[in-house]
Amino acid sequence: MDTEPKESLRECDEGTLMDIEVIPSSGKSMVAGYDPWRRRVVVKIKERAEGGRANRELIKLFSSKFDSDVIIVKGSKSKMKTILIKDTNKEEVSRTMWGGGKK
């Protein structure tokens, strides 16, 4: 991979921001990979993008993955979103997502 998935992450006072691209109406909800051109984590969501269902499923997926509160801070009506994973740092998120990062 030419670019690092960590390019989709940045820290803020409340935690870590992650840029993602959501693919709704998929077979199952999962992190599908990384798009180096858009510098976004690609997330497949089983729910349809109607009535906030896909957003709720996205929040549920990441909240359970990080055992932390997750909110959508940008793009609530778009496939391109930025989420906040509260009370985490960039390295913790990177290790959980891809097994890398500094210890």
N, C-alpha and C positions, 0 to 999 in steps of 0.2 A: 504494500500500500504506500503510495507516494506521500500522503499526508496522514497526520495522526488524528484519530478520533477525538483526542483531547482538544483539538481546535474548535470543537462544538461547545466547549465548556468555558465558563468564566465565573470567578468568585464575586460575590457581593456581600454586603453586611449581614444579610439574612441567611445566606447559604450559597448554593451553586446554581447558576443558570445554565440550562442546556438547550441548544437549538435542535429542534427535531422536525422531521417530516412524517406526517401521519398518513397511512394508507388504510382507510376505513373499509369495512365490509370484507375483511380478509378471513381466511379459514380459521385462524386462531390469533389471539393477542400475544405478541412477542416482539422483542427487539430483533430486527431483521438484518441490521448491518449499519454501514456508514457510507454516506455519499460524499466523496472527497471534493466534488465540484461545488456542491452547495454547502459543504462543511456542516452537515446535519446528520444526526443519528436517524436512521429510518426505523419507524415503529409501525408494525402491522396491528390493526385493531379489528377484532371480530365484529363489533357493533357497527351499525350504520351511522352515518353522520346526519342524524335527524334528532331534533329535540335535545341536543346535548349528550346523547347516549355515548357517542364515541369519546367525547371529552371525559365523561365520568369513568369510562373503562380505562382510558389513558392514565388518569389520576390514580385509579385503583392499582393498575399494573406497577407504576413507579413507586407508589406509597408502600406496597408490599415488598418490592425489590430493595428499597432503602430503609424500611422501617422508620419512615419520616413523613412529615406533611409535605405534600406536593401541590402547587397551584400553577395554573396557566397564567402567565403574566403578559403574554402577547400572542395574538393570533387565535383567539377563541373561536372564530368563525372561518378559519383558514386551515389548510393542510400544513402550512409552515407555521410552527409554534415555537415559543420559548417557554420552558417550564422552570419553576424555582423548586429546587429540592432543599427544603429548609434544614438548617443546622448541620450542614455538611461542608466539606471543602473539596476543591477540585481533585486532589489526589485520592480522597476516599471514593469519590464518584468514579474516577478512572479505574481504580482497583476493582470496584464492584462490577462495573460494566465490562471491562476488558482484561482484568487481571494484571494490569501494568501499574505504573506510577511509582513514586518514591515511597519508601517506608519511613 
